[in-house]
Amino acid sequence: MFRWLGLAVVVVAIVLAACGRQVTGLNAPNAGSIQAGHMLIRFRVAGPLDFTNVQYLMVFNTSGNQVEPYPQANLTGFLNYNFALVVGGTQYTSQPLLFQYYLAPGTTSGIQLFRITIPPQLINYVADSGGNPTGGGEFTINFDRSLLYGVNPSGSPTPVPASPTPTPTAAASATPTAGATLNPNVQPTTAAQQVWAINFITTAPNGVPIDSMGIGGPTDTTFSYTVPTTQSVDNVITKAVGTGTVTNLSAQLQGFEVINAP
């Protein structure tokens, strides 16, 4: 059973402040360093990476409404959650796992979570890429954006045999299927769906949020970041200083880099 947060939430006052600093922008030369149709993410934290005690989440809203997915997903009904790449957590390796948040047509049971089997030729993962300019931890994921077209929302996902390894705890309160195969025919169909909102979140192994890119950390509702996937992009975003204290430096977000090749 996946869990996000089972305790009462402390109300946090939102302070008006910058959420980050963009160092490079659109049409940067590094966008040509990855294959067309791919996105590269560098995820940076203040301390050494800890894949046992911390989960590192990249959450995507690919619906086209360009609204940020925020950490307290269990309280919002996973509003604006479409996909998550999850790295780390107790009892499994640091290999990235891909999940789709899915509301089955005609049901009222709420969001369901499906693990999507990642074809190895569509992703490249470096567990410790060592590129954090401040000396903290960094991992890198380069993936084909077709991974985030997901399973067919008009029908049931195709099940795959359950893995013999333990299923990790991820950012959801739903029991996932054993797996779902990627459906290459499901793609964004409108111009609006080509702009993705992305958030970066760290959690404990049980899914409780520890930090995020926004000023509110685990309860933030201020951060906003979008990527126009039809454009060449190289964005380096650093988290604003003085935006909360995280005692576990391995879970303290410092920033990220996103490179997109149309």
C-alpha positions as CSV (number, residue, x, y, z in Angstrom):
1,M,0.0,0.0,0.0
2,F,1.4,3.3,-1.0
3,R,1.2,6.1,1.5
4,W,1.7,9.8,1.3
5,L,0.7,11.4,4.6
6,G,-1.5,10.0,7.3
7,L,-1.1,12.7,9.9
8,A,-2.7,16.1,10.3
9,V,-1.0,18.8,8.3
10,V,0.4,21.9,9.8
11,V,-0.9,25.1,8.1
12,V,2.0,27.0,6.7
13,A,2.0,30.8,6.1
14,I,3.1,31.5,2.5
15,V,5.8,34.1,2.3
16,L,6.2,36.1,-0.9
17,A,9.7,35.3,-2.1
18,A,11.6,34.1,-5.2
19,C,11.3,30.3,-5.7
20,G,14.6,29.9,-7.6
21,R,17.1,31.4,-9.9
22,Q,17.2,30.6,-13.6
23,V,20.8,30.6,-14.8
24,T,20.4,29.6,-18.4
25,G,17.3,29.9,-20.6
26,L,15.7,28.8,-23.8
27,N,17.7,27.9,-26.9
28,A,20.8,27.2,-24.9
29,P,23.5,25.2,-26.7
30,N,23.3,22.3,-24.3
31,A,19.9,21.4,-25.7
32,G,21.7,20.0,-28.7
33,S,23.7,17.6,-26.5
34,I,20.8,15.1,-26.1
35,Q,18.9,13.1,-28.7
36,A,15.8,14.7,-30.3
37,G,12.7,13.8,-28.4
38,H,14.5,13.4,-25.1
39,M,14.6,15.3,-21.8
40,L,17.6,15.3,-19.4
41,I,17.1,16.1,-15.7
42,R,19.9,16.7,-13.2
43,F,18.5,16.5,-9.6
44,R,20.7,18.2,-7.0
45,V,20.6,18.0,-3.2
46,A,22.8,19.6,-0.5
47,G,24.3,16.4,0.9
48,P,25.4,13.0,-0.4
49,L,22.7,11.0,-2.1
50,D,20.9,8.6,0.2
51,F,18.9,6.0,-1.8
52,T,18.0,4.1,1.4
53,N,16.4,6.8,3.5
54,V,15.2,9.3,0.9
55,Q,13.0,9.1,-2.2
56,Y,13.7,11.6,-5.0
57,L,10.6,12.5,-7.0
58,M,10.2,14.2,-10.3
59,V,6.5,14.8,-10.7
60,F,5.0,15.8,-14.1
61,N,1.7,17.4,-15.1
62,T,1.4,16.7,-18.8
63,S,-2.3,17.6,-19.0
64,G,-1.6,20.9,-20.6
65,N,-3.2,23.1,-17.9
66,Q,0.4,24.1,-16.9
67,V,-0.5,24.0,-13.2
68,E,2.2,22.9,-10.7
69,P,1.9,19.5,-8.9
70,Y,2.5,20.2,-5.2
71,P,3.9,18.0,-2.4
72,Q,0.8,17.5,-0.3
73,A,-0.8,15.3,-3.0
74,N,-2.8,13.3,-0.6
75,L,-4.7,16.4,0.6
76,T,-5.4,17.6,-3.0
77,G,-6.4,14.2,-4.5
78,F,-3.2,14.2,-6.5
79,L,-4.3,17.3,-8.3
80,N,-2.2,17.9,-11.4
81,Y,-0.3,14.7,-10.9
82,N,0.1,12.7,-14.2
83,F,3.5,10.9,-13.9
84,A,6.4,10.6,-11.4
85,L,9.9,9.3,-11.9
86,V,10.9,8.0,-8.4
87,V,14.5,7.2,-7.4
88,G,15.5,5.8,-4.0
89,G,13.8,4.4,-0.9
90,T,14.2,1.5,1.5
91,Q,14.6,-2.0,0.1
92,Y,15.2,-1.4,-3.5
93,T,18.0,0.0,-5.7
94,S,18.4,3.5,-6.9
95,Q,17.1,2.6,-10.4
96,P,14.4,5.0,-11.5
97,L,10.8,3.8,-11.5
98,L,8.0,5.4,-13.5
99,F,4.4,5.7,-12.2
100,Q,1.3,7.1,-13.9
101,Y,-1.6,8.6,-11.8
102,Y,-4.8,7.5,-13.5
103,L,-8.5,7.9,-12.9
104,A,-10.3,5.0,-14.5
105,P,-13.2,6.1,-16.6
106,G,-16.6,5.6,-15.0
107,T,-15.2,5.1,-11.5
108,T,-15.4,7.1,-8.3
109,S,-12.6,5.3,-6.5
110,G,-10.2,8.1,-7.0
111,I,-6.7,8.2,-8.4
112,Q,-5.0,4.8,-9.1
113,L,-1.3,4.3,-9.5
114,F,0.2,2.3,-12.3
115,R,3.8,1.4,-12.6
116,I,5.0,1.6,-16.2
117,T,7.7,-0.8,-17.3
118,I,10.5,1.3,-18.8
119,P,12.1,-0.1,-22.0
120,P,15.8,0.2,-21.3
121,Q,16.5,1.8,-24.6
122,L,14.3,4.8,-23.6
123,I,16.2,5.9,-20.5
124,N,19.7,6.5,-19.3
125,Y,20.4,6.9,-15.6
126,V,23.6,7.9,-13.8
127,A,23.3,7.3,-10.1
128,D,26.0,9.8,-9.1
129,S,26.8,12.2,-11.9
130,G,28.9,14.4,-9.6
131,G,28.0,17.6,-11.3
132,N,26.6,19.6,-8.4
133,P,28.7,22.8,-8.4
134,T,28.4,23.2,-4.7
135,G,29.6,19.7,-3.9
136,G,26.3,18.1,-3.0
137,G,24.8,15.0,-4.5
138,E,23.5,14.8,-8.1
139,F,21.9,12.1,-10.3
140,T,21.0,12.4,-13.9
141,I,18.2,10.9,-15.9
142,N,18.0,11.2,-19.7
143,F,14.7,9.8,-21.0
144,D,12.6,9.6,-24.2
145,R,9.6,11.9,-23.6
146,S,7.4,9.2,-25.1
147,L,7.6,7.4,-21.7
148,L,5.3,10.1,-20.4
149,Y,2.6,9.3,-22.9
150,G,1.7,6.4,-20.6
151,V,-1.0,3.8,-20.7
152,N,-4.1,4.2,-22.7
153,P,-6.6,6.1,-20.6
154,S,-9.6,4.7,-22.5
155,G,-8.9,1.2,-21.5
156,S,-7.2,-1.1,-19.0
157,P,-3.4,-1.2,-18.9
158,T,-1.7,-4.4,-20.0
159,P,-0.5,-6.2,-16.9
160,V,3.0,-7.6,-16.7
161,P,4.4,-10.2,-14.3
162,A,5.1,-8.9,-10.8
163,S,8.7,-8.2,-10.0
164,P,10.3,-10.5,-7.3
165,T,11.7,-7.4,-5.7
166,P,9.7,-5.4,-3.2
167,T,7.5,-2.7,-4.6
168,P,8.7,0.7,-3.5
169,T,6.7,3.3,-1.6
170,A,6.0,6.2,-3.9
171,A,4.0,9.4,-3.9
172,A,0.5,8.0,-3.8
173,S,-2.2,6.6,-1.6
174,A,-3.3,3.9,-4.0
175,T,-2.2,0.3,-4.5
176,P,-0.5,-0.1,-7.9
177,T,-0.9,-2.8,-10.4
178,A,2.0,-5.1,-10.9
179,G,2.9,-3.0,-13.9
180,A,1.7,-1.6,-17.2
181,T,3.3,-1.7,-20.6
182,L,4.0,1.6,-22.4
183,N,1.4,2.3,-25.0
184,P,3.3,4.2,-27.8
185,N,0.1,5.3,-29.5
186,V,-1.0,7.5,-26.6
187,Q,0.5,10.9,-27.2
188,P,-0.3,14.6,-26.5
189,T,-2.7,15.7,-29.2
190,T,-3.0,19.4,-28.6
191,A,-0.5,22.3,-28.5
192,A,-1.4,22.9,-24.9
193,Q,-0.4,19.4,-23.8
194,Q,3.1,20.1,-25.1
195,V,3.9,22.3,-22.1
196,W,4.7,20.3,-19.0
197,A,4.7,21.5,-15.4
198,I,7.4,19.7,-13.3
199,N,8.1,19.7,-9.6
200,F,11.0,18.2,-7.6
201,I,10.2,16.6,-4.2
202,T,12.0,14.5,-1.6
203,T,10.2,12.2,0.8
204,A,10.9,9.7,3.5
205,P,10.6,6.0,2.4
206,N,7.0,6.0,3.6
207,G,6.2,8.8,1.3
208,V,6.0,11.7,3.8
209,P,7.3,14.9,2.1
210,I,10.6,16.3,3.3
211,D,11.4,19.1,0.9
212,S,10.4,20.6,-2.4
213,M,11.7,23.4,-4.7
214,G,9.3,26.0,-3.3
215,I,9.6,28.3,-0.3
216,G,7.2,26.1,1.8
217,G,9.3,22.9,1.5
218,P,7.1,19.9,2.2
219,T,3.9,22.0,2.2
220,D,4.8,24.4,-0.5
221,T,2.1,25.9,-2.9
222,T,4.2,28.6,-4.5
223,F,6.7,27.0,-6.9
224,S,6.1,27.1,-10.6
225,Y,8.1,25.6,-13.4
226,T,7.1,24.6,-17.0
227,V,8.9,23.2,-20.0
228,P,7.6,23.8,-23.6
229,T,8.6,20.4,-25.0
230,T,8.5,21.6,-28.6
231,Q,11.4,24.0,-27.9
232,S,15.1,23.6,-27.1
233,V,15.5,24.3,-23.4
234,D,18.4,24.3,-20.9
235,N,17.2,25.6,-17.5
236,V,19.3,25.6,-14.4
237,I,17.2,26.5,-11.3
238,T,18.6,26.9,-7.9
239,K,16.4,26.9,-4.8
240,A,16.2,30.3,-3.0
241,V,18.3,30.4,0.1
242,G,16.7,30.8,3.5
243,T,13.5,29.0,2.5
244,G,13.2,26.5,5.4
245,T,15.5,24.1,7.2
246,V,15.9,20.5,6.3
247,T,18.1,18.6,8.8
248,N,18.8,15.8,6.4
249,L,21.1,17.3,3.8
250,S,20.6,14.3,1.6
251,A,16.9,15.3,1.3
252,Q,17.5,19.1,1.1
253,L,16.9,20.3,-2.4
254,Q,19.4,22.6,-3.9
255,G,18.1,22.8,-7.5
256,F,17.9,21.1,-10.8
257,E,18.7,21.3,-14.5
258,V,16.4,20.4,-17.3
259,I,17.5,20.1,-20.9
260,N,14.9,19.4,-23.6
261,A,15.5,18.6,-27.2
262,P,12.4,18.9,-29.4
